[in-house]
């Protein structure tokens, strides 16, 4: 009888220790900080066609369209913004896609309401960045002859499933040159997009844009014309954990695999 009680007491002590250890492990797991997921590990965000965006200083129509997976021309048409697509801080941009009937009605000629000249209102809003100057070299109207933006090896490939990567990651060392993949005009130079660090966006024509992220230095500014192969930045680690170039090509606002356009090495 005494032996049976001893066995029961030992078993109860073992059970209490197991429960206590399990509770401590659970608490330690809850207390630990979850690691920050990089952009490439996140689920692919859908094209946003609802809601509004309030313009912040430093943003351009191109960077906003890039953020929401939209074509800049589509976003401009939805908000009746014409070239050179100047926007203002605190301006409210609609992200809704207008219906076909709305597009037709907006494209129809408007009736003249009055012949009296309108008085100019005093400019009270400051443009977020100076309006892009007309480039001396016109944006390419034909097909883009793509070039590699850096000489490193591809360390992460484009992927639209699983661990999403909207472009390719190219290895490099700090300070190595980043070159324009094609002729065009710089439409964004800043660090306002999460996960991209110091970012340059180049408009090549009405269809294609390219992006160069994580730069340590940016050697061009918004409105500058660039030639294919021109050094526009230096490789860095801004917005990431290692020195590399993240390169994207977008066709009508949608990410595409850059390896389908770049020449084979």
N, C-alpha and C positions, 0 to 999 in steps of 0.2 A: 504493500500500500504506500509506504514511504517512497519506494523507488518510482512508482507511477506518478506521484505528486512531483517528484524531482524532475522527471522527464517532461511533465506538463509545464513546469515553471521554466525550464530551459527553452522549451518550444515557444512559450509566450515571450520570453526575453528576445529570442531570435526574431520573432515576428515584429516586435516593437522596433527593434533596430532597423529591420528592412524598411518598415513604413517611414521611419524618421529619415533614413538615407534617401529614400525615394522623394520625400518632401523637400529635402535640401537641394537635390538635383533639379527638381521642378522650379524651385525658387531661383536658383542660380541661372537657369535657362531663361526665365522671365526677365531677370535683371540685366542680362547681357544685351548690348546694343547689336541690332541686326546690321550686317555689312551693307554699305551703300551700293545699290545695283547700278552698274554703268548703263549708259544709254543703249548699248548694243544688246543688253540682257532683258530689256523691257519688252512687253508685248507691243506689237506694231500698232501705233495709234491710228484710228480711222480718220478719213478725210472729214474735217469738221465743216458742216454746212448749216449750222444753227447757232443762235446766240450772237453776241457782240464782242468787240475788242476795243478797249480804251487805249488809245495811242499814248505811249510813254516817250519821254525825250530820248533821242538816239535811235529810235526805230524808223525803218523805212517800210514802204508797202511791200517790198521784196522780202524783207526779213519776217514780216507778219504772215505773208502768204507761205513762206517756208515753214514757219512754226505750225501752221494748221494744215499742211499738205495740200495747199491750193495753188492754182495757177495765178500769177500776179495779175494777168489781164482779166481773168474771170472775177477776181476780187475787186479790181478797179471798176469794172462794168457794173458790179452789184452796188457800188457806192457812188456811181457817176463821177469818177475821178479820171481826168484825162492826163495824157503825157505832159510834163515829165513826172507825173504821179507824186506830187508834193502833198505831204500830210502834216498835221499839226499835233502838238501835245494836247491831250485830253479830247481829241477828236474821237467820236464814236463810230466805229466801222461795223457794218452789218456783215455777218458771216453767212447769211442765208443765200442760197443760190436762187436767183430769180427764175420764175417759170418761163416757158417759151412764149406764152402770150404776153407776159410782162416785158420780155426783151423786144418783142415786135412793137409794142406800144411805145416803148422808150425810144426805139429807133425811128419811129414815125416823126415827120417834121412837125414842130410845134407852131401853133397859131400865134401870130404877132399880137401882143396885147396892147402895146403902147409904143409910139414913136419917140417919146420923150427920153432923153438920155438919163441913165441911172446915175445917181450920185455915188461916188466912191466912198466906201466906209473906211474909216481909219483902221490900219492894221494893228490889232491888239494882240494877236497870237504870234508867238515866235515859232518859226519853222524848226522842227526838231534837229534837222541838219540842213546845211545849205542845199538849195535845189541843185540837182546834178546838172553840170554844164554840158552843153552839146559837145559830144566828142568830135575831135578833129578827124579821127578815123571812124567812118560809119560802122555801125554794128553789122557783122557779116549777114548777108541776106541769103547766101547759099548754104550748102552743107558744111558743117564744121570739120576741119581736118585736125583731129584730136592728137595730142601729144601727151606723153607721161609727165605728170607734174613734179616728180622727183625720181631719183635713180635707185631708191631702196627696193627691198623685196616686199611682196604682199604678205602681211602677217595675219590678216583677217579679211575674209572674203565677204562679198555682198550676200545677204540672206534676207528673205522676206518671211521666213517661217522659223519657229523655235527662237533661238537667240538672234533677234532681228538686228541686222546691220544695214543701214540705208546706203552704204557706199563700201569702199575698201580702205583698210588701214595699211599704210606703207611705212616700213621701218626707216629710221634715220637718226642722225646725231644732231644735238643742239647746234643751231646756226647753219646747218646745211640749207641750200637754196630750195625754195618752193617756186615753181614756174607755172605760168599760165598755160593751161592745157589747150587753149585756143584763143584766137583774137576776140576781143569784146570790150566791154565797159564795166567797171566796178560799180555795183549797185548797192553793196553793203560792206561796211568795214567796222566791226565792233565786237563786243563780247556779251551781247544781250540775250543770246540763245543758250539755254541750259544744256550743258554737256558738250558744247563745241569749243569752249575757250575763246581765244581770239580768232575770229572767223572772217573770211573774205568770200563774197559771192560775186561771180562774174556773169554778166548777161552776154551771151554769144549771138543770139538772134531771138525772134519772137517765140521760138520753141524750146531752146536749151539754155539752162543755167548750170554753172558748176560752182562747187564750194570747196574751200580749203580751210581746215580747222586745226586747232591746237597750236597755232603759230606763236613763236617767241617774239617776233617782230613783224610788223606789217609795213611794207615799203611803198604801198600805194594807198590812195584814199578814194572815197566815193566820187564818182564822176570821171575818174581817170580812164583813159583808153589804154588798153594793154595789147601787146602783140603775143602771138604764140611763142612760147619758150622764154618770155621775159620773166626775170626774177621779180616776184611780187611780194615775197615774204621769206621768213626763215623758220625752219622746223623748230618746234618747241614742245612743251608738255602742258600748256595751259588747258585746264579742264579735263586732264587725264593723268594717269599715274606713270607715264613714260614718254620719252621723246618719240614722236611719230607724226605722220601726216594722215589725217582722215580726209578722204577725197570723195565727193559725191557728184553725180550728174543727175539733173532732173529734167524730164521731158514733159512739157505742159504741166509742170508742178508736181509730177509723180516721180519718185526715185526709181532709177533704172540701174542695171548692173554696168558699172563703168568698163568692165572687161569686154563687153560687147562692142565698145566704141574705141577703146585704146588699141594702138598697134601692138602686135606680139613682140615681146622682148627677145 
